[in-house]
Amino acid sequence: MLLDATASGVFSIAATPFLPDGALDRASIDSLTDFYLDCGVAGLTILGIMGEAQKLEPEEALAVSRQIIARASVPVIVGVSAPGFTAMRSLACGVMELGAAGVMIAPPPHLRTDEQILTYYAQAVEVIGDDIPFVIQDYPLTLSVQMTPKVLREIVMAHPSCVMLKHEDWPGLEKISTLRAFQKEGTLRPLSILTGNGGLFLDFEMERGADGAMTGYAFPDMLVETVKLMQAGERDKAHDLFDAHLPLIRYEQQQGIGLAARKYVLKKRGAIAYDAQRKPGAQLSNTARAEIDYLLSRVACRDPRASL
């Protein structure tokens, strides 16, 4: 199931479950994988920023990948971003041998010029091999690297193994429109565009030409339904469903505690046993938990899946 430019739907960014002492929670890795599959996702993306990949030892990263890939019945993309290319190549080759569909590569924060960005991706492809499909992670809010539509086009056109863009610019609607316009004029080959930012702008991102979402909102089943409604032309129904969840999506987008909030909801939904993060990690106060519970009760008025 190698990744290609026709990918669409919802690829959930998976959390990495931990026990309270910080060890990997292997039982919850299975239950979380099953949860995503039951939600109807088209794929999974693991070892991303939400997956706390930077806190894992190389052996743990492979172990998590092995367990999820073996259990999942959908394509699995693995984040392989690393400070150095040696570690990137090792993980990329390792997960592809395990059956991954492709890898995701984020630009390191020190890149500032277009030339530096283009050189970095050229070198990354040279190191991991041009036979491994890869996703560009465009997340300037966290990575502080600004990639213009023209730079993204140049990367895609220079490297046939680039098949997807994880679009997390903000504001980013015009970037999607520009990339799709490039395709209409014939200057950009087919490219899957899945969007992030917790799904915060998914409703209009779909209208601008996105193929779906690649994000970690704790109700991936809602995202799946929203995408399907949009693809079916049911605009008002899609917006009505999405709007019901928007306050909770917004709450999850808070810097610092967003992952803690998301894991708290995933625990309440039975997907994981503990909402623990590996240190360093934020913890929710009792007040924050009460706020999330209140938001869930509000969402449940229109979507019974939030009745927890």
Residue pairs with C-beta under 8 A, 6 or more apart in sequence:
1 74
1 75
1 99
1 101
2 101
2 102
2 133
3 43
3 75
3 77
3 101
3 102
3 133
3 135
3 163
3 164
4 133
4 163
4 192
5 163
5 164
5 189
5 190
5 191
5 192
6 190
6 192
7 42
7 43
7 75
7 163
7 164
7 192
7 194
7 211
7 212
8 42
8 192
8 194
8 211
8 212
8 227
8 231
9 41
9 42
9 43
9 211
9 212
9 224
9 227
10 40
10 41
10 42
10 43
10 212
10 213
10 214
10 220
10 223
10 224
10 227
11 41
11 42
11 43
11 44
11 45
11 75
11 77
11 194
11 212
11 213
11 214
12 36
12 39
12 41
12 43
12 44
12 45
12 214
12 215
12 216
12 220
13 45
13 48
13 50
13 51
13 196
13 214
13 215
13 216
14 32
14 33
14 36
14 44
14 45
14 46
14 48
14 50
14 51
14 68
14 216
15 32
15 50
15 51
15 52
15 216
15 259
15 262
15 263
15 266
15 272
16 24
16 29
16 46
16 47
16 51
16 52
16 53
16 56
16 64
16 278
17 24
17 25
17 28
17 29
17 32
17 272
17 273
17 274
18 24
18 25
18 52
18 274
18 276
18 277
18 278
19 25
19 274
19 276
20 274
20 276
22 276
22 278
22 279
24 60
24 63
24 64
25 272
25 273
25 274
25 276
26 67
27 273
28 271
28 272
28 273
28 274
29 64
29 67
29 68
30 67
30 71
31 270
31 271
31 272
31 273
32 266
32 271
32 272
33 44
33 67
33 68
33 71
33 72
34 71
35 266
35 269
35 270
35 271
36 44
36 72
36 220
36 271
37 72
37 73
37 74
38 221
39 220
39 221
39 224
40 220
40 221
40 224
41 74
41 220
41 224
42 74
42 75
42 212
42 224
43 74
43 75
43 76
43 77
43 101
44 68
44 72
44 74
44 75
44 76
44 77
45 76
45 77
45 78
45 79
45 104
45 135
45 166
45 214
46 64
46 65
46 68
46 76
46 77
46 78
46 79
47 53
47 56
47 61
47 64
47 65
47 78
47 79
47 80
48 79
48 104
48 137
48 216
49 79
49 106
49 139
49 142
50 216
50 259
50 262
51 79
52 259
52 277
52 278
52 281
53 61
53 79
53 81
55 278
55 279
56 64
58 87
58 90
58 91
61 91
62 91
62 94
62 95
62 98
65 76
65 78
65 94
65 95
65 98
65 100
66 98
68 76
69 76
69 95
69 98
69 99
69 100
70 98
70 99
75 101
75 102
76 99
76 100
76 101
77 100
77 101
77 102
77 103
77 104
77 135
78 91
78 92
78 95
78 100
78 102
78 103
78 104
79 103
79 104
79 106
79 137
80 88
80 91
80 92
80 95
80 103
80 104
80 105
80 128
81 88
81 104
81 105
81 106
81 108
81 137
82 88
82 91
83 108
85 123
85 124
85 127
88 105
88 124
88 127
88 128
89 127
89 128
91 103
92 103
92 128
92 129
92 132
93 128
93 129
93 132
95 103
96 103
96 132
101 133
102 132
102 133
102 134
102 135
102 163
102 164
103 128
103 132
103 133
103 134
103 135
104 134
104 135
104 136
104 137
104 166
105 121
105 124
105 134
105 135
105 136
105 137
106 137
106 139
106 143
107 117
107 120
107 121
107 137
107 143
107 145
107 147
108 120
108 143
108 145
109 143
109 144
109 145
111 117
111 120
111 145
112 145
114 148
114 150
114 151
117 145
117 147
117 151
117 155
118 151
118 154
118 155
118 158
121 136
121 155
121 158
121 159
121 162
122 158
122 159
124 134
125 134
125 159
125 161
125 162
128 134
130 159
130 160
130 161
131 161
132 161
133 161
133 162
133 163
133 164
134 159
134 161
134 162
134 163
134 164
135 162
135 163
135 164
135 165
135 166
136 147
136 152
136 155
136 156
136 162
136 164
136 165
136 166
137 143
137 166
137 168
138 147
138 152
138 165
138 166
138 167
138 168
138 169
139 166
139 168
139 169
139 196
140 146
140 147
140 168
140 169
140 170
141 168
141 169
141 170
141 197
149 175
149 178
149 179
149 182
152 165
152 179
153 179
153 182
153 187
153 188
155 162
156 162
156 165
156 188
156 189
156 191
157 187
157 188
157 189
162 191
163 191
163 192
164 191
164 192
164 193
164 194
165 179
165 191
165 192
165 193
165 194
166 194
166 195
166 196
166 214
167 175
167 176
167 193
167 194
167 195
167 196
167 205
167 210
168 195
168 196
168 197
169 175
170 197
170 201
172 195
172 197
172 201
172 205
173 201
173 204
173 205
173 208
176 193
176 195
176 205
176 208
176 209
176 210
177 208
177 209
179 188
179 191
179 193
179 209
180 208
180 209
182 188
183 189
183 190
183 191
192 211
193 209
193 210
193 211
194 210
194 211
194 212
194 213
194 214
195 201
195 202
195 205
195 210
195 212
195 213
195 214
195 215
196 213
196 214
196 215
197 215
197 253
198 215
198 216
198 217
198 249
198 252
198 253
198 258
199 213
199 215
199 217
199 223
199 249
200 246
200 249
200 250
200 253
202 210
202 213
202 215
202 223
202 226
202 227
202 242
203 226
203 230
203 238
203 239
203 242
203 243
205 213
206 212
206 226
206 227
206 230
206 231
206 238
207 230
207 235
212 227
213 223
213 227
215 223
216 262
217 223
217 245
217 249
217 252
217 262
218 248
218 252
218 262
218 265
218 266
218 269
219 245
219 248
219 265
219 303
219 305
219 306
221 305
222 241
222 242
222 245
222 303
222 305
225 241
226 238
226 241
226 242
229 235
229 237
229 238
229 241
230 238
240 302
241 302
241 303
244 299
244 301
244 302
244 303
245 299
245 303
245 306
247 295
247 298
247 299
248 265
248 292
248 295
248 296
248 299
248 306
251 261
251 291
251 292
251 295
252 258
252 261
252 262
252 265
254 261
256 282
257 282
257 284
257 288
259 277
259 281
259 282
260 275
260 277
260 281
260 282
260 283
260 284
260 288
261 284
261 288
261 292
263 272
263 275
263 276
263 277
264 275
264 284
264 289
264 292
265 292
265 296
265 308
266 272
266 275
267 273
267 274
267 275
268 296
268 308
269 308
275 284
277 283
284 292
296 306
296 307
296 308
297 306
299 306
300 306
300 307
300 308
